[in-house]
């Protein structure tokens, strides 16, 4: 049965009845397959973005690459905020509902994502026009015009995960990667390898990949979808968006604190140590993207949900520790080849950063479980408490011993942070087990 048929209302009940009768073993195999495709999709997405950054660093002047970095930062913050408002509520609320409800909810989420991006487009254009001295202002206007397509592509990925079709999300990212892989060499061959054409290739590629995802997934956008379910999703989306902004700002604030309390070289040393864990961050984000829909489908069976969250936590923590050990013992020449001479001073931070990253990996498991039971307020409370604790410990460490002190402080906050997240997960799952089951009629809550 194609997803297009599934979402257009022409699916026959026979295949669903057969799947329901296939047993728990088939369900587990399907779940593992969906999680594997979701993980592969997130890894491909992150790898493509990393490759684009490397190409931009080689193609562009230092000034233009700085503008490119700002463009990417604006995109990440804008897209992450819209994920919190539209995409994550979709995954959390609808991954375990009926196909007809899922299809409508997916269309609503994509529509709302596009609407949110359009609002941000106007804001970015206004800032670009009103801010004097902004480098390459036309590039920011270009970003604003491309932002709806970028956001729709990302929101469609989450919609397909909710529908249990992550393979199509993977295909969408393959389309985006191929389009960029064809366009960028053409820019280089025709001597047009400058900032605006590069951003255009990136954004137009995303728009076409998003269109592929919608058509291939059979997601039809209804004209009346923007206001649908606004009360229900606003209750979740605002908290998810706040959670994202706090999590993204935490690491940046530690660097700012180092620059303020110590020096810019100390801040740079800490940033290099963090960058060494970039591949691990890709694995963690890919795992979370893949497992949350599967955890949502298990949320009405608390014992199974708890067991799966423990498995995710143990696996991520083990991988984080193994990666930290690898980074610490790898030849110094390899570190210098990637980070230049800065690696010699950053290397001493790796043990403490490994502890902090491992704690973050363990917290990711608990956060995924909290998301699965739709406890947005509980997750936000834990994020605020742990974020404040980490900033306080890192700030005190930075004041006493620069980057080394900040790394030790963040590591020291890891254990109590882990306990806070897991206490919240246990509270969330306990509350959810006593609460009435989520009803699909929330999809029609008009607010």
C-alpha positions in Angstrom: 0.0 0.0 0.0 1.5 3.3 -1.0 1.6 6.2 1.4 -0.2 8.3 -1.1 -3.1 5.9 -1.0 -2.9 5.8 2.7 -3.2 9.6 3.0 -5.7 10.2 0.3 -8.3 7.9 1.9 -8.3 5.2 -0.7 -6.6 2.5 1.3 -8.4 -0.7 1.9 -8.6 -2.2 5.4 -7.2 -5.6 4.5 -3.5 -4.8 4.8 -4.0 -3.1 8.2 -6.0 -6.2 9.4 -3.2 -8.4 8.2 -0.5 -6.3 9.9 -2.5 -6.3 13.2 -2.6 -10.1 13.1 1.1 -10.5 12.3 2.1 -10.6 15.9 4.6 -8.9 18.2 7.7 -10.3 16.4 6.7 -8.6 13.1 6.0 -5.4 15.0 9.5 -5.4 16.5 11.0 -6.0 13.1 9.0 -3.2 11.6 10.0 -0.9 14.5 13.7 -1.7 14.0 13.4 -1.1 10.3 11.8 2.3 10.8 14.3 3.3 13.4 17.2 2.2 11.1 15.8 4.3 8.2 15.2 7.3 10.6 18.8 7.1 11.9 20.2 6.8 8.4 18.2 9.8 7.4 19.5 12.0 10.2 23.1 10.9 9.7 22.8 11.7 5.9 21.2 15.1 6.7 24.0 16.0 9.2 26.7 14.7 7.0 25.4 16.7 4.0 25.3 19.9 6.1 28.9 19.2 7.3 30.1 18.6 3.7 28.5 21.9 2.6 30.3 23.7 5.4 33.7 22.2 4.3 33.1 23.2 0.7 32.1 26.7 1.7 35.3 27.1 3.8 37.3 26.2 0.7 35.3 28.2 -1.8 34.7 31.5 0.1 36.8 34.3 1.4 37.2 34.6 5.2 34.6 37.4 5.2 32.1 35.6 3.1 32.5 32.4 5.1 31.8 34.3 8.2 28.5 35.5 6.6 27.8 31.9 5.5 28.3 30.8 9.1 25.7 33.5 10.3 23.3 32.3 7.6 23.5 28.7 8.8 23.2 29.8 12.4 20.0 31.8 11.6 18.6 28.7 9.7 19.4 26.4 12.6 17.7 28.6 15.2 14.7 29.3 12.9 14.2 25.7 11.9 14.7 24.4 15.4 12.1 26.8 16.8 9.6 25.7 14.1 10.4 22.1 14.9 9.4 22.7 18.5 6.2 24.5 17.4 5.1 22.1 14.6 7.2 19.0 14.0 7.9 17.6 17.5 4.2 18.0 18.7 3.3 16.1 15.5 5.6 13.2 16.4 4.7 13.1 20.1 0.9 13.4 19.7 0.2 11.4 16.6 2.8 8.6 16.0 0.5 6.0 17.6 -2.8 7.2 16.2 -4.8 5.9 13.2 -3.5 6.5 9.7 -6.3 8.9 8.8 -5.6 11.1 11.8 -1.9 10.9 11.2 -2.3 12.0 7.6 -4.4 15.0 8.5 -2.0 15.9 11.4 1.0 15.6 9.1 -0.6 18.0 6.6 -1.4 20.5 9.4 2.2 20.4 10.7 3.7 21.0 7.3 1.3 23.9 6.7 2.1 25.4 10.0 5.8 25.0 9.4 5.5 26.9 6.1 3.4 29.6 7.8 6.0 30.0 10.6 8.8 30.2 8.1 6.9 32.9 6.1 6.6 35.0 9.3 10.4 34.6 9.9 11.0 35.5 6.3 9.4 38.9 6.8 11.3 39.4 10.0 14.7 38.6 8.4 14.0 40.8 5.4 13.0 43.7 7.7 16.2 43.3 9.8 18.3 43.1 6.6 16.8 46.2 5.2 16.9 48.2 8.5 20.3 47.2 9.8 23.1 49.4 8.4 26.5 47.9 8.0 25.2 44.4 7.8 27.7 42.4 5.6 26.2 41.1 2.4 22.6 42.1 3.2 21.3 40.6 -0.1 22.4 37.2 1.2 20.2 37.5 4.2 17.2 38.5 2.0 18.0 35.5 -0.2 18.0 33.3 3.0 14.6 34.7 3.9 13.1 33.9 0.5 14.5 30.3 0.7 13.6 29.7 4.3 10.0 28.4 3.7 11.4 25.7 1.4 14.1 24.7 3.8 11.6 24.4 6.7 9.0 22.5 4.7 11.7 19.9 3.7 12.6 19.4 7.4 9.0 19.3 8.6 8.1 16.8 5.9 10.8 14.5 7.3 9.2 14.6 10.7 5.8 14.0 9.1 7.1 11.0 7.3 8.6 9.6 10.5 5.2 10.1 12.2 3.5 8.2 9.3 6.0 5.3 9.8 7.6 6.0 6.4 11.2 7.2 7.3 12.5 5.6 4.1 10.8 8.4 2.1 12.4 11.0 4.4 15.8 9.4 3.6 15.0 9.5 -0.1 14.2 13.2 0.3 17.6 13.9 1.8 19.3 11.9 -0.9 17.6 14.1 -3.5 18.8 17.2 -1.6 22.4 15.8 -1.4 22.4 14.8 -5.1 21.2 18.3 -6.2 23.9 20.0 -4.2 26.4 17.5 -5.4 25.6 18.4 -9.0 25.2 22.1 -8.6 28.2 23.0 -6.5 30.8 21.5 -8.9 29.0 23.4 -11.7 29.5 26.6 -9.8 33.2 25.9 -9.4 33.6 24.9 -13.1 31.9 28.1 -14.3 33.8 30.4 -11.8 30.6 31.3 -10.0 31.6 29.8 -6.7 30.6 32.8 -4.5 28.3 33.2 -1.5 24.9 33.9 -3.0 25.0 31.1 -5.6 26.1 28.7 -3.0 23.2 29.7 -0.7 20.9 29.5 -3.7 22.0 25.9 -4.5 21.5 24.9 -0.9 18.0 26.4 -0.5 16.6 25.5 -3.9 17.8 22.0 -3.4 16.0 21.8 -0.1 12.8 23.2 -1.7 12.8 20.6 -4.5 13.6 17.8 -2.0 10.7 18.9 0.2 8.4 18.9 -2.8 9.6 15.3 -3.5 8.8 14.3 0.1 5.3 15.7 -0.1 4.5 14.2 -3.5 6.1 10.8 -2.7 4.5 10.7 0.7 1.0 11.7 -0.6 0.8 14.6 1.9 -1.9 16.9 0.6 -1.9 20.4 2.2 -5.5 21.5 3.1 -6.2 25.2 2.8 -7.9 25.3 6.3 -5.0 23.5 8.1 -3.2 26.4 9.8 -5.6 27.1 12.6 -6.5 23.4 13.3 -5.6 22.0 16.7 -3.9 25.2 17.6 -4.7 25.0 21.4 -3.5 21.5 21.8 -0.3 21.9 19.8 0.5 25.4 21.3 0.5 23.8 24.7 3.2 21.4 23.6 4.9 23.4 20.8 5.8 26.5 22.9 7.5 24.3 25.5 9.3 22.3 22.9 10.5 25.4 21.2 11.7 26.9 24.6 13.4 23.6 25.3 15.3 23.8 22.0 16.4 27.4 22.5 17.7 26.7 26.0 19.6 23.5 24.9 21.1 25.4 21.9 22.1 28.4 23.9 23.7 26.5 26.8 26.9 25.5 25.0 27.2 28.9 23.4 26.9 30.6 26.7 29.7 28.6 28.2 31.9 29.8 25.3 30.8 33.4 26.0 31.5 33.0 29.7 35.0 31.8 28.9 35.6 34.7 26.6 34.3 37.1 29.3 35.8 35.6 32.4 39.0 34.2 30.9 40.1 35.1 27.4 39.3 34.5 23.7 42.0 31.8 23.3 40.5 29.9 26.2 37.1 30.1 24.5 38.6 28.9 21.3 40.3 26.0 23.1 37.0 24.8 24.5 35.3 25.1 21.1 38.0 22.9 19.5 37.5 20.3 22.2 33.7 20.3 21.6 34.2 20.1 17.8 36.2 16.9 18.3 32.9 15.3 19.4 31.0 16.4 16.2 30.5 12.9 14.8 29.1 11.8 18.1 26.6 14.6 18.2 25.4 13.4 14.8 24.9 9.9 16.2 23.0 11.3 19.2 20.7 13.5 17.1 20.1 10.7 14.6 19.2 8.3 17.4 16.8 10.7 19.0 15.2 11.5 15.6 14.7 7.8 14.9 13.6 6.4 18.3 11.1 8.9 19.5 8.3 7.8 17.1 9.0 4.2 18.2 8.9 5.1 21.9 5.6 6.9 21.3 4.1 3.7 19.9 5.2 2.0 23.1 4.0 4.6 25.6 0.8 2.8 26.6 3.0 -0.1 27.8 5.1 1.5 30.6 7.4 -1.5 31.2 8.3 -1.8 27.5 8.8 2.0 27.2 11.1 2.0 30.3 13.1 -0.9 28.9 13.6 0.7 25.5 14.7 4.0 27.1 17.2 2.2 29.3 18.6 0.4 26.2 18.9 3.7 24.3 20.6 5.4 27.3 23.1 2.6 27.8 24.0 2.4 24.1 24.4 6.2 23.7 26.5 6.5 26.9 28.8 3.6 25.9 29.3 5.1 22.4 30.1 8.5 24.0 32.7 7.1 26.3 34.2 5.0 23.5 34.4 8.1 21.2 36.0 10.2 24.0 38.7 7.5 24.6 39.4 7.3 20.9 39.8 11.1 20.6 42.1 11.2 23.6 44.4 8.4 22.4 44.5 9.2 18.7 47.8 10.4 17.4 48.4 14.1 18.0 49.4 14.5 14.3 45.9 13.5 13.3 44.4 16.1 15.7 46.7 18.8 14.3 45.7 17.8 10.7 42.1 18.6 11.5 42.4 21.5 14.1 45.9 22.8 13.4 48.1 23.7 16.3 45.0 24.5 18.4 44.7 20.7 19.1 47.8 20.7 21.3 46.1 22.9 23.9 42.6 21.5 23.5 43.7 17.9 23.9 44.0 18.3 27.7 40.2 19.1 27.9 39.1 15.8 26.3 38.7 13.7 29.5 36.5 16.3 31.2 34.5 17.0 28.0 34.0 13.2 27.5 32.4 13.0 31.0 30.1 15.9 30.2 29.2 14.5 26.7 28.5 11.0 28.2 26.2 12.6 30.7 24.5 14.4 27.9 24.1 11.1 26.0 22.5 9.5 29.1 20.2 12.5 29.4 19.2 12.1 25.7 17.7 8.7 26.6 15.6 10.2 29.4 14.5 13.1 27.3 13.4 10.8 24.5 11.2 8.9 27.1 9.8 12.2 28.4 8.9 13.2 24.9 7.3 9.9 24.2 4.7 10.3 27.0 4.1 13.9 25.9 5.3 15.6 29.1 6.4 18.9 27.5 6.3 20.8 30.8 8.3 18.2 32.7 11.0 18.1 30.0 11.2 21.9 30.0 11.5 22.0 33.8 14.4 19.4 33.7 16.1 21.4 30.9 15.9 24.7 32.9 17.3 23.1 36.1 20.1 21.1 34.4 21.0 24.1 32.1 21.3 26.5 35.0 23.3 24.0 37.0 25.7 23.4 34.1 26.1 27.1 33.4 26.8 27.8 37.1 29.4 25.0 37.4 31.1 25.9 34.1 31.1 29.6 34.9 32.7 29.0 38.3 35.3 26.7 36.7 36.0 29.2 34.0 36.6 32.0 36.5 39.1 29.8 38.4 40.9 27.9 35.7 39.8 29.0 32.2 38.8 26.4 29.7 40.1 23.5 31.8 38.0 24.7 34.7 34.9 25.2 32.5 35.2 21.6 31.2 35.6 20.2 34.7 32.7 22.2 35.9 30.4 21.0 33.1 31.6 17.4 33.8 30.9 17.8 37.5 27.3 19.0 36.7 26.8 15.8 34.6 26.0 13.4 37.4 23.3 15.6 39.1 22.0 16.6 35.7 21.6 12.9 34.8 19.7 12.3 38.1 17.4 15.2 37.4 16.5 14.0 33.9 15.9 10.4 35.1 13.9 11.5 38.1 11.7 13.5 35.7 11.4 10.6 33.3 10.2 8.3 36.1 7.7 11.0 37.3 6.5 11.5 33.7 6.0 7.8 33.0 4.3 7.3 36.3 1.9 10.2 35.6 1.2 9.0 32.1 0.4 5.5 33.3 -2.4 6.9 35.5 -3.7 9.4 33.0 -6.4 8.7 30.4 -5.0 7.5 27.0 -4.4 10.2 24.5 -7.4 10.5 22.1 -7.1 11.2 18.4 -9.9 13.8 18.6 -7.3 16.3 19.8 -6.3 16.4 16.1 -9.5 18.3 15.5 -9.3 20.6 18.5 -9.9 23.9 16.9 -8.9 26.0 19.9 
